[in-house]
Amino acid sequence: MSGQITIARLRELGITPDTRLGQHFLVDDNLVRAALRLGQVHGTDVVLEIGPGLGVLTAALADTAAHVHAVEIDRRLEPALAVTLAGRANVTLTWGDAMTTDLAALVPAPTAFVANLPYNVATPLIAESLGSLPSVQRWCVMVQREAADRLFASPGTAAYGAVTVLLALACDRTGSHRVSRAVFAPPPNVDSTLIAFRRAERFAAVVDRWTDLSRLVHGGFAHRRKTLANALALSGVAERADAERALLSLGVDPRVRAEALPPERWVELLALL
């Protein structure tokens, strides 16, 4: 579906893309093929897609995978999706906000997460999926380029954050593809990256403690300008004195900030707390 066809379809339906919902519809078939390739989507996969839009990626996923769960918040897109997905009985459309929808209740359970994610909810959706969707083994998501940089940032950098730590403990990066603004209708004001990663074997070592680990990490980064011990106290995760003692036991300066602690040390910190 070309950009001209997409814009014509929107006009025909009287739809103006809602940028508050992060609506920038993918119109480049080359990017669709790149998403399938980087996501390693195959015939037995059950794919979760958030924000199908006009269904360009959805249709390609349905033609490749066994089943597709597409979650869309904007009911105005229902006529367009009905046309694009006509004859594809292996697509289940769920209408609602992906941030509040119980994605873990989807049947059959998704094994892959492939989506052109709305920029305003991309990072929390990715972070949440790591623990709440244990059946998902592969991700390939389109996100704002700055967000992609944060996903696999190095400790000690400004981009390093809570989602970086959690991703490092759960997944391995498998590929990426830089994306021009021109492949969307309407074009966003930022550049994007298609980034892929897969569940790592090391996730098994932390899966039973994932909820507590996620709370600890998010609490530690909630007040970046504070020391880690102070941030954990302010977030209600741990007493400052306990956090300082735990850091000393790890041989870490208790005045350290969250961005200086490598992913594996967070697991050790949790064990001591």
Secondary structure, 3 states (H helix, E strand, C coil): CCHHHHHHHHHHHCCCCCHHHCCCEECCHHHHHHHHHHCCCCCCCEEEEECCCCCHHHHHHHHHCCEEEEEECCHHHHHHHHHHCCCCCCEEEEECCCCCCCHHHCCCCCCEEEEECCHHHHHHHHHHHHHHCCCCCEEEEEEEHHHHHHHCCCCCCCCCCHHHHHHHHHEEEEEEEEECHHHEECCCCCCEEEEEEEECHHHHHCHHHHHHHHHHHHHHHCCCCCCHHHHHHHCCCCCHHHHHHHHHHCCCCCCCCHHHCCHHHHHHHHHHC
